[in-house]
Every structure is written in C-alpha cells, then in structure tokens.
Amino acid sequence: QVQLVESGGGLVQAGGSLRLSCAASGSIFSFDVMGWYRQAPGKQRELAATISSGGSTRYVDSVKGRFTISRDSAKNTVNLQMNSLRPEDTAVYYCNMLINNRAYWGQGTQVTVAS
C-alpha cells in the first residue's frame, strides 16, 4: 500500500511564501509524473503544477513565475515553493503521484492567504 503525506500549509499574509512537501511511502517500484492540485471553496479542483520523471514542469497560468515545483526521487518527495502569494491562492492543496502506474492522492493541506 502506498501513502502520501503532505506538510507545509498554513496562514500567510499576501506577498508571503510557503513551501509544501509531499512524501510517499510504502511498496514503491516506479514513479512517473508528480503534481500539485488545488481546490478553492465552491470551485472545482484544478491543476497547479506538475513535474515529469525527467524533470519537465508545467504550471497553470495563474501561478507561473511565482510557484516552483521540484522533486527528489531519492526521498520520494515532491515540493511546491510558493512565493508572492495572493488571496486567490487560498485553497486546499493536494499532491498527486503516479506510482506503480496508479494515481495516488495526499490528504490535502490548507493554504490561506490573508489580504
């Protein structure tokens, strides 16, 4: 069984920074794409950023230039550095990993940006 555990959410003032981390554990034989999604109140979950096994990254337009996704395959982790945070970034953030050809989700971590 594979589990993802997230950390790093919290409350921050607009313009501030947070770093989210997600660590995978369990019977892991292969990794593929990793990513972060977010869901704001009353809205659908949306992709924020992804990183492939080769290190290629993709971002939703609203976070480009402010968020940076990275991965440490040796530690089975994916991170999201979030700078210049805005109130509209407030959401529950979920990590997602394709492990052993199956998609797994973290439990979600709340990010609140105060204006």
N, C-alpha and C positions, 0 to 999 in steps of 0.2 A: 504494500500500500504506500502511496506517495502522499505527502502532506506539504503544503506551502504555508509558511508563517510570515506574516508581514509585520513591519515595525516602522516607526518614524513619523506617524501622523501627529496632528495636534493643531493648536490655535496659533496663528501668527498674524501680525499686522501687515496690511498691504505694503508691498515692496520688499517684504522679508523673504526668507528662504527656508526650505525644509528639504530633508533627504529621506526618501522612502527606501526601504530594503525589503527583499523577499527571499527567504531561504527555503530550498527544497530539501526534503529528507525522505528516506525510505529506499525501496528497491528501484534504483535508477540505473538504466542501461544506456539510454540515449537522450540527448537534449536536442531540441530544434529551436524554433522561434520562441522568444520570451517577450512579454509585453506588460504594459500598464493600461488599464481601462479606468474610467471614472463614471460615476453616476450622481448627478446633482438631483436635489429634491424635485420631484414631479417631472423628471426628464428620463429619457432612455439612456442606458449605459452606452458610452462612446469610447472609441479607441483614443488613447492619449499618445502612446509611443510604443514602438516595437523595435526589437533588435534580433537579427538573424544569427544563426550559429556562426556565420562568417563575419559578423560584426556590422553588417549593414543596418542602418537605422531609418526609421520613418516616424514622422510626427504629424499630429493634426495641426492645421494651420495656426490655430489659436495659441499654441504653446511653442511654436518654432522660435528659436533664439532665446528662449527662457528656460526650457526644460532640457535635460540631458539624460539619456538612458545609457546604462552600461551593464556589463555582465562579467561575472567572474566564474567561469566554468569550473575551475578547481574547487571553488567553495559552493557551487550550486546556487549562486545568488544572482539576482538582478536588482539594480538600483535605479532610482529616479531622483536626480538632483533638480529641484525646482527653485528657480530664482525669480526675482521681480514678481512675486505672487500678487494676484488680483482677487478681489472679492468673487468674481465669476469663476475662479478656480475651485471654489468651495464645493466639495463633493466627497463621496466615499470612493476611495481608490482601491482597485483590485489588481493584484498581479495575476498573470496568466502564463502558464508554461506548457509547451508541447513536450511531454516526457513519455518515452516508450511509445510514441505515436498516439498518445492520448492527451487531451487537453485537461489541465488541472487549474483550479482557481484558488486564490487565497481567500481568507475570511473577510477581507476588506478593512481599510483603516480610514478614519475620518480626517479630512483636512478642512479646516475652517480658516478663511482669510477675512479678517475684520477690516472694515474701511476706516 
